[in-house]
Amino acid sequence: MTVRAQLGWAFGGLALLVLLVVVFAIKGINDSNQRYKNYVEVTAARLNAAREVQVAVQQRAIAVRNMVLRAKPEELIADKTAALQAHAEVGGALQKLKTLTQEDARTSETVRRLVEQIDAIEQKYAPVALAIVDLAANQQREAAVAKINDECLPLLRALDKAMDDYLDYAAQRASQLVAASAAEFALQRNLLIAVCVLAACRT
């Protein structure tokens, strides 16, 4: 083989290795971007929506309790407004959580089951909370207290537990995704280093 042919093969092989480096680099960047996008748009979005539901549920419960304790009409009106506003926020955040869960085909059955459980308990709890609001607004304190003890508190505990179950699972799943992403990054980095070393040896 002539010197010219040898140089041609050498530069051709080097060009191929450089191309491989570029391909690996582009693929790594694209994969990292896709993982980040999926995390932000799906996993993190669902987690944030669930936390919004939890906060709104707690605010509604506090406002409902305060209505039963208030004596001044202006305080009663303010707490009623807060309770109804929190109730609307619960509905909005829960609908967001359900939509994010239903629209993503990759959603696991565990997530679907946990979200359905939250929704089912909320459908039972919401009418009870609103009924207590009406009783308290009409100064029927004894009936409101009885309803809180007999119906509201058991459902509220069940709803809190369902929310905690989902948030615990979502946090665990998020940690798994972060670990998997780190492992994938390490693999791609090592492959890229190996190709770069091979290219350097060719020179």
Secondary structure, DSSP 8 states (H G I E B T S, - for coil): --HHHHHHHHHHHHHHHHHHHHHHHHHHHHHHHHHHHHIIIIIHHHHHHHHHHHHHHHHHHHHHHHHHH--SHHHHHHHHHHHHHHHHHHHHHHHHHHHHHHH-TT--HHHHHHHHHHHHHHHHHHHHHHHHHHHHHTT-HHHHHHHIIIIIHHHHHHHHHHHHHHHHHHHHHHHHHHHHHHHHHHHHHHHHHHHHHHHHHH-
